[in-house]
Amino acid sequence: MRGLGKNTGRHTGLSRQLCKVRKKMFDALRLLLLLLPAMLMLAPLLLILPGSVMSRQELSGFLKPVLDGGEGYIGWRLFPAYPTFAHFGKVLFFTPQFFVVFWNSVKMTVCILAGQLFVAVPSAWAFAVYRFRGSRFLFRIYIILMLMPFQVTMLSQYLVLDGLGLMDTRLAVILPAVFSTFPVFLCYRGFSSIPRELFEAGRIDGAGEFSLFFRIGLPLSSGSILSAMVLGFLEYWSLIEQPLAFLKDQTLWPLSLYLPQIGTDRAGEAFAVSVITLIPAVFVFLLGKDFLEQGIVASALKE
């Protein structure tokens, strides 16, 4: 009996060790599967960051098959042989056009996000809190509009903006984005997650509708609202199709349309501009990462 007990104990201990080994192997495999797509997503950064500090001669040597129409494949190096910040200096101190397009992007993005706060948030509150005939049907239309790409609605937007005389102005880009349906959807999910009993209790205590909105709705759904603002910034900071379609005056173009104007002989400046363009987006993403996660979780909840 003693020998049988010892064998059983050894077998149990061996099973535990095997389970631990399997768990470690599973964790390592899962980490590897997550790292592979992450490395693919980081591949452009591995191209942009070293290229922004490479000398012109080094870039010409690596990119000669592309820049000069030569044969063969391009080469690359993660650590430049002779790092230099001359490209950043030329862009920041000797390229006034860069600051024009940079501030155009800032103005458009800030105006769009501010307009969405005044339009999308109250609209989402009305859909989530108030029930009226046809509200569900109207909200479903909003969802359908959200799924339509810009290429589908471009003609109708062009006709409306042209009829209003807004073509070739910043408002041609700002107004359609202000009335976007995606922030309405995110904020709606945040407001819908608030228990309706809170609204009833507030009304019993004498709170008005504006008081409910500012004291209950906004604080409890701040995660969804901020996540909509973060996603909006990441989208509108890099607008390409809308300004290209509605703006003929190049002095009104945003930063995203500045890169195609840089010739192949200014590859270093193109890399530097790409890094500068990326900095605000990364900063906003890191600043609102927690709110972005809360908004995504809230938007995944069922009604």
Salt bridges, closest charged atoms under 4 A:
ASP27 OD2 - LYS23 NZ 3.28
ASP27 OD1 - ARG30 NH2 3.18
GLU58 OE2 - ARG77 NH1 3.20
GLU200 OE2 - ARG203 NH1 3.52
GLU209 OE2 - ARG203 NE 3.02
GLU269 OE2 - LYS90 NZ 3.09
GLU269 OE1 - ARG266 NH2 2.87
GLU303 OE1 - ARG136 NH2 3.79
GLU303 OE2 - ARG189 NH1 4.00
